[in-house]
Amino acid sequence: MIEILNPTLLARAKNTGALVADILQTLKSRSTIGTNLLDIDRWAKAMIVEAGATSCYVDYEPSFGRGPFGHYICTAVNDAVLHGRPYDYTLADGDLLTLDLAVSRGGVAADAAISFILGDARPPESVAMISATECALAAGIAAAGPGARIGDISHAIGTVLSEAGYPINTEFGGHGIGSTMHQDPHVSNTGRPGRGYKLRPGLLLALEPWVMADTAQLVTDADGWTLRSATGCRTAHSEHTIAITNDGAEILTLPKRAAVSSEPRVPLLQAPRGHVNEPGSVAEVDPDRG
């Protein structure tokens, strides 16, 4: 099932998205050489609770994880890329850190991720990889709008990543979001244009290009959650929650500073299973996952 949000719920989604963006930027500014991943998790918890929001992660227990996640944020360092479970690790100069956060407030969730490098050591390959995921995310957002299809987004993301030389894993990708964190439609990071679910105003999507430097294969850490590159290479991950509008795609998790200089609404390019829990939402069957 797919949720289509009414204007009331869409306004709440914008509120939740702004919260996610603010928390991520605060955590980024506080994460320095010597910071422990468990401190980042504690800071995230405090900000979520203070905002009257709920973590989407603490009790999350999907089939691909081992038991409840048990933490408030995903922290992935260097060769870790997805579902990074915080543990007793102190960040060092040159570490590549990804913070992935999803919270719910007012009955609507938002999800975003950022990757950045700690300290003064900035390996060019890592900088380029982060930039590639950010450019792919921008391309996916630009391809989203009413009348476009999921495959258009996937194709736009995949084109940027493949042209940058990165292998693309299709096990995990973007997704619908609304009253719950993970919903249909699935949004692969590569795909064929013109295929899949046709986008409608009121649909929320979390788009998340992620790559590993030299492999598309993942391995699961001993914690049962953290996914790492099979070769030990570095990784990067960028994510925004967007709302499909009549004009294109609106980024809900854009940081305030970026919003000052960058228009959060991206016009539509002229290119080729959730549950409804509030009145006014619409549930649909996804006829063709893109």
C-alpha positions in Angstrom: 0.0 0.0 0.0 1.0 3.6 -0.6 -0.1 6.7 1.4 -1.1 9.9 -0.2 -1.1 12.7 2.4 -3.8 15.4 2.7 -2.7 19.1 3.3 -3.0 18.7 7.1 -0.7 15.7 7.2 1.6 17.3 4.6 2.0 20.3 6.9 3.0 18.0 9.8 5.4 16.2 7.5 7.2 19.5 6.8 7.4 20.1 10.5 8.9 16.7 11.1 11.3 17.1 8.2 12.6 20.4 9.6 13.2 18.8 12.9 15.2 15.9 11.3 17.3 18.5 9.4 18.0 20.6 12.5 19.0 17.6 14.6 21.4 16.3 11.9 23.1 19.6 11.5 23.5 20.0 15.2 24.9 16.5 15.5 27.3 17.2 12.6 28.6 20.4 14.3 29.1 18.5 17.6 30.8 15.5 16.0 34.6 16.1 16.1 37.8 14.2 16.5 37.4 12.4 19.9 33.6 12.2 19.8 32.3 8.8 20.7 29.4 7.3 18.6 27.5 6.6 21.8 27.6 10.3 22.7 26.1 11.1 19.3 23.3 8.6 20.1 22.7 10.2 23.5 22.6 13.7 21.9 20.1 12.5 19.3 17.9 11.0 22.0 17.9 14.2 24.0 16.9 16.3 21.1 14.2 13.9 19.9 12.6 13.7 23.3 12.9 17.5 23.9 11.1 18.1 20.6 8.2 15.8 21.6 9.0 13.4 18.8 9.5 9.7 18.6 12.5 7.7 17.3 11.6 5.5 14.3 14.6 3.3 15.2 14.6 2.3 18.9 11.9 -0.4 18.6 12.4 -1.1 14.9 12.7 -4.8 14.3 12.6 -5.7 10.5 13.4 -9.1 9.0 16.9 -7.9 8.0 17.9 -6.9 11.5 18.7 -8.9 14.6 16.2 -7.9 17.3 15.2 -4.2 18.0 17.7 -1.7 16.8 17.8 -0.2 20.2 19.4 3.2 19.3 18.2 6.6 18.2 20.4 7.2 15.2 22.4 5.2 12.7 26.1 6.0 12.8 28.2 4.5 10.0 32.0 5.0 9.9 34.3 4.4 6.9 33.4 0.9 5.5 30.0 0.9 7.2 27.2 2.3 5.0 23.7 1.4 6.3 22.0 0.7 9.6 25.1 1.5 11.5 24.5 0.7 15.1 26.2 3.1 17.5 29.0 1.5 19.6 32.0 2.4 21.7 34.1 4.0 19.0 36.0 7.3 19.1 36.1 9.3 15.9 39.5 10.0 14.5 41.0 12.5 12.0 39.9 11.6 8.5 37.0 9.3 9.4 34.1 9.3 7.0 30.9 9.4 9.1 27.3 9.0 8.0 24.5 10.0 10.2 21.0 8.6 9.3 18.0 9.8 11.3 14.3 9.1 11.1 11.8 10.5 13.6 8.0 10.8 13.8 6.1 13.8 15.1 2.4 14.5 14.7 1.8 11.1 13.2 4.2 11.6 10.3 7.8 10.5 9.8 10.7 12.0 8.0 14.1 10.5 7.2 17.5 11.9 6.1 21.2 11.1 6.0 24.4 13.0 5.6 28.0 11.9 5.1 31.0 14.0 6.0 34.7 13.7 6.9 36.1 14.5 10.4 39.2 16.7 10.9 41.7 18.0 8.5 42.6 14.8 6.6 40.3 14.8 3.6 41.1 12.0 1.2 40.1 13.1 -2.3 38.5 9.8 -3.1 36.2 10.1 -0.1 35.3 13.7 -0.9 34.4 12.7 -4.5 32.3 9.8 -3.3 30.3 12.0 -0.9 29.8 14.5 -3.7 28.6 11.8 -6.1 25.8 10.7 -3.7 24.8 14.3 -3.2 24.7 14.9 -6.9 22.7 11.7 -7.5 20.3 12.8 -4.8 19.8 16.1 -6.5 19.2 14.4 -9.8 16.6 12.1 -8.3 14.8 15.0 -6.7 14.8 16.9 -10.0 13.3 13.9 -11.8 10.4 13.6 -9.3 7.0 15.3 -9.8 3.4 14.5 -10.6 3.2 12.3 -13.7 6.7 11.1 -13.4 7.3 7.5 -12.4 9.5 5.8 -9.8 11.7 4.5 -12.6 12.5 8.1 -13.7 13.9 8.8 -10.2 15.9 5.6 -10.1 17.3 6.1 -13.6 18.4 9.7 -12.7 20.1 8.5 -9.5 21.7 5.5 -11.2 23.0 7.5 -14.1 25.0 9.9 -11.9 26.4 7.0 -9.7 27.4 4.8 -12.6 28.9 7.7 -14.6 31.0 8.5 -11.5 32.3 4.9 -11.6 30.6 3.4 -8.6 29.0 -0.1 -8.5 25.3 0.1 -7.5 23.7 -2.2 -4.9 19.9 -2.8 -5.4 19.2 -4.6 -2.1 18.5 -1.4 -0.3 17.3 2.0 -1.7 14.8 4.7 -1.1 11.2 4.2 -0.1 7.8 5.7 0.6 7.3 7.3 4.0 4.4 8.7 5.9 2.7 7.4 9.0 5.5 4.9 9.2 9.1 5.1 8.2 9.4 2.4 5.5 6.6 2.1 3.0 6.0 1.3 -0.6 7.0 2.3 -3.2 10.6 1.0 -3.2 12.9 3.4 -5.0 16.0 1.6 -6.3 19.2 3.5 -6.9 19.2 2.4 -10.5 16.3 1.7 -12.9 14.5 2.2 -16.2 12.8 5.5 -17.0 9.0 5.4 -17.5 8.5 2.3 -15.3 6.8 1.9 -11.9 4.3 3.8 -9.9 3.2 7.1 -11.2 3.8 9.9 -8.7 1.0 11.9 -7.3 0.8 15.1 -5.2 0.8 14.2 -1.5 3.2 11.3 -1.9 6.3 11.4 0.4 9.5 9.6 -0.7 12.8 9.2 1.1 15.4 9.1 -1.6 18.8 7.8 -0.6 21.7 7.2 -3.0 24.5 5.3 -1.3 27.6 3.7 -2.7 30.7 1.7 -1.8 34.0 2.7 -3.5 34.8 -0.6 -5.3 32.0 -3.1 -4.7 28.3 -3.6 -4.7 28.5 -6.4 -2.1 27.5 -6.0 1.6 28.4 -7.9 4.7 26.5 -7.8 8.0 28.5 -6.9 11.1 28.5 -9.0 14.2 26.0 -6.7 15.8 23.4 -8.1 13.4 22.6 -4.7 12.0 25.5 -2.7 10.6 26.0 -3.3 6.8 29.6 -2.9 5.6 31.4 -3.1 2.2 32.5 -6.6 1.5 36.0 -5.3 0.6 36.5 -2.9 3.5 36.4 0.1 1.1 34.9 3.4 2.2 31.2 4.3 1.6 28.9 7.3 1.5 25.2 7.9 1.8 23.0 11.0 1.2 19.2 11.1 1.8 16.3 13.6 1.8 12.6 13.2 2.4 10.6 14.9 -0.4 7.0 15.6 -1.0 5.5 15.4 -4.5 3.6 18.6 -5.2 1.7 20.0 -8.2 4.9 21.9 -9.1 7.5 19.2 -8.6 9.3 18.0 -5.5 9.7 19.8 -2.2 12.6 18.9 0.0 11.3 18.5 3.6 14.6 17.8 5.3 16.6 20.7 3.9 18.8 22.4 6.5 17.8 26.0 7.3 21.1 27.4 6.2 20.7 25.7 2.8 17.1 26.9 2.6 18.3 30.5 2.7 20.5 30.1 -0.5 18.8 27.2 -2.2 15.1 27.0 -3.2 13.8 23.8 -1.7 11.3 23.3 -4.4 12.8 21.5 -7.5 10.8 21.9 -10.8 9.7 18.8 -12.6 12.0 17.8 -15.4 10.4 17.3 -18.8 11.8 13.8 -19.2 10.6 11.0 -20.6 2.6 -0.4 1.7 1.8 1.7 4.3 -1.3 2.0 6.5 -3.7 4.9 6.6 -4.1 6.0 10.2 -5.8 9.4 9.9 -8.8 10.8 8.0 -7.9 12.3 4.7 -5.0 10.0 3.8 -5.5 7.7 0.8 -4.1 4.2 0.6 -3.3 2.7 -2.8 -2.1 -0.6 -4.1 1.3 -0.3 -5.9 0.7 -2.0 -9.2 4.4 -1.9 -10.3 7.3 -1.4 -8.1 9.9 0.7 -9.9 
